[in-house]
Amino acid sequence: MVVLNKIYTKTGDHGETALGDGSRVAKHSLRVASYGTVDELNATLGLARQHADGEMDGMLKRIQNDLFDLGADLCTPNMEKDAEREYPPLRIAAAQVKRLEREIDAMNEKLEPLRSFILPGGSALAAHLHICRTVCRRAERNSVELATMESVNPEGVKYLNRLSDWFFVAGRIANNNGTDDILWVPGANRD
């Protein structure tokens, strides 16, 4: 159980922060940017949830919890040392990726196929989910770049990739099962 009885520690006053394994890195490091963007996504998702209810809110709540798991995963470097650690770090599991895939498939069954790209927007929930989608893509880009330099859990990267697709499909669901999607009209304003 996490106990936070003192919020400020002053240990980051000189531009460094502690990772999950206790090592210290610059706050501008790509690893910190990766899990920081996941945290930003989680906060953005919290705003989206203000417009959700029922089953959709339940799915979004599960994703918020997963995003904390993913942040913990990304803030603990050196995956190859996991077996040696006294307490194995939290890592995103394949089952979490599979759950997203099942939810995408179930939502997609309610939608007509797209015949045009759609513009982000429509209902308040759909607009917020599209913001989540774009922040998720940034988190994915950061994590993919980090993986070229350091060990990163591949399931975490897969999770972000599926999650951005999840947000896209959920945005269509939030637009009256796609009937209120705003379609892109190529070149509509060139005249």
C-alpha positions in Angstrom: 0.0 0.0 0.0 1.2 3.5 -0.9 1.4 6.0 2.0 1.8 9.6 1.1 2.0 11.7 4.2 4.3 14.4 2.9 3.7 15.7 -0.7 6.8 17.8 -1.2 10.3 16.3 -0.6 12.6 18.9 -2.1 14.6 16.1 -3.7 13.8 17.3 -7.2 14.8 20.9 -6.6 17.9 20.5 -8.8 16.1 19.0 -11.8 16.4 15.3 -11.0 13.8 12.7 -10.0 13.8 9.2 -8.6 12.8 6.3 -10.8 11.0 3.2 -9.5 14.3 1.4 -8.9 15.6 4.3 -6.8 18.0 5.6 -9.5 17.9 9.3 -10.3 17.6 10.9 -13.7 17.1 14.3 -15.1 13.5 15.4 -15.1 13.7 16.0 -18.9 14.8 12.5 -19.6 12.8 10.5 -22.2 11.8 8.0 -19.6 10.3 10.7 -17.4 8.7 12.3 -20.5 7.2 8.8 -21.4 5.5 8.2 -18.0 4.8 11.9 -17.6 2.8 11.8 -20.8 0.9 8.7 -19.6 0.1 10.7 -16.5 -1.1 13.6 -18.7 -3.3 11.1 -20.6 -4.8 9.8 -17.3 -5.7 13.4 -16.3 -7.2 14.1 -19.7 -9.2 10.9 -19.3 -10.4 12.0 -16.0 -11.9 15.1 -17.7 -13.5 12.8 -20.4 -15.1 10.8 -17.7 -17.1 13.8 -16.6 -19.2 13.2 -19.7 -19.5 9.4 -19.5 -21.8 7.2 -17.7 -22.8 3.5 -17.4 -20.7 0.9 -19.2 -18.5 3.6 -20.9 -17.6 5.1 -17.6 -16.7 1.7 -16.2 -14.4 1.0 -19.2 -12.7 4.4 -18.8 -12.2 3.8 -15.1 -10.5 0.5 -15.8 -8.3 2.3 -18.3 -7.4 4.9 -15.8 -6.2 2.2 -13.4 -4.2 0.5 -16.2 -2.6 3.9 -17.0 -1.3 4.0 -13.4 0.1 0.4 -13.9 1.7 1.7 -17.1 3.3 4.7 -15.4 4.7 2.3 -12.8 6.0 0.1 -15.5 7.7 2.9 -17.4 9.2 4.5 -14.3 11.1 1.2 -13.5 14.0 0.7 -15.9 16.1 -2.4 -16.5 13.4 -4.9 -17.2 16.1 -7.5 -17.6 16.8 -7.3 -13.9 13.2 -7.9 -12.8 13.8 -11.5 -11.8 16.6 -10.4 -9.5 14.5 -7.8 -7.6 13.2 -8.5 -4.2 9.8 -7.2 -5.2 9.0 -7.6 -8.9 7.9 -4.3 -10.5 4.4 -3.8 -11.8 4.4 -4.4 -15.6 1.6 -4.2 -18.1 0.5 -7.7 -19.0 -0.7 -9.2 -22.3 -4.1 -9.7 -20.7 -4.6 -6.0 -20.4 -3.9 -5.5 -24.2 -6.3 -8.4 -25.0 -9.1 -6.8 -22.9 -8.7 -3.6 -25.0 -8.9 -5.6 -28.2 -12.1 -7.3 -27.0 -13.7 -4.0 -26.0 -12.7 -2.4 -29.4 -14.3 -5.4 -31.2 -17.5 -5.2 -29.2 -17.8 -1.4 -29.7 -17.0 -1.7 -33.4 -19.8 -4.2 -34.0 -22.2 -1.3 -33.3 -20.7 0.9 -35.9 -21.1 1.2 -39.7 -17.8 1.1 -41.6 -16.2 4.5 -42.2 -16.2 5.8 -45.8 -14.4 9.0 -44.9 -12.0 10.2 -42.2 -13.8 11.9 -39.3 -13.0 15.2 -37.7 -12.4 15.2 -33.9 -15.6 16.4 -32.2 -19.2 15.8 -32.1 -20.5 15.2 -28.5 -18.5 16.5 -25.5 -17.5 13.0 -24.7 -16.3 12.2 -28.2 -14.3 15.5 -28.4 -12.6 14.6 -25.1 -11.9 11.0 -26.2 -10.2 12.4 -29.4 -8.0 14.5 -27.2 -7.2 11.4 -25.2 -6.4 9.6 -28.5 -3.8 12.3 -29.5 -2.2 12.4 -26.1 -2.1 8.6 -26.2 -0.3 8.7 -29.5 2.3 11.1 -28.1 2.8 8.7 -25.1 3.3 5.9 -27.6 5.8 7.9 -29.7 7.8 8.7 -26.5 7.8 5.1 -25.4 8.8 3.7 -28.8 11.7 6.2 -28.9 12.7 5.2 -25.4 12.6 1.6 -26.4 15.3 2.3 -29.0 17.7 3.3 -26.2 16.6 1.4 -23.1 14.6 -1.7 -22.2 10.9 -1.1 -22.2 8.1 -3.6 -21.7 6.8 -4.4 -25.2 3.3 -5.0 -23.7 3.3 -1.4 -22.5 4.0 -0.2 -26.0 1.3 -2.5 -27.4 -1.1 -1.3 -24.8 -0.6 2.4 -25.9 -1.1 1.4 -29.5 -4.3 -0.4 -28.9 -5.5 2.3 -26.5 -5.3 5.0 -29.1 -7.5 2.8 -31.4 -9.8 2.2 -28.4 -10.3 6.0 -28.0 -11.0 6.4 -31.7 -13.7 3.7 -31.7 -15.1 4.9 -28.3 -15.3 8.5 -29.7 -17.5 7.1 -32.5 -19.7 5.3 -30.0 -20.0 8.6 -28.1 -21.2 10.2 -31.3 -24.5 8.2 -31.3 -22.8 5.0 -32.5 -21.2 7.0 -35.3 -24.3 8.6 -36.8 -23.2 12.0 -35.4 -19.6 11.7 -36.6 -18.4 14.8 -38.4 -17.0 13.6 -41.7 -13.9 15.2 -43.4 -14.7 16.6 -46.8 -11.4 16.8 -48.6 -10.7 20.2 -50.2 -14.1 21.5 -49.1 -12.8 25.1 -48.4 -10.4 25.6 -51.3 -12.8 27.7 -53.4 
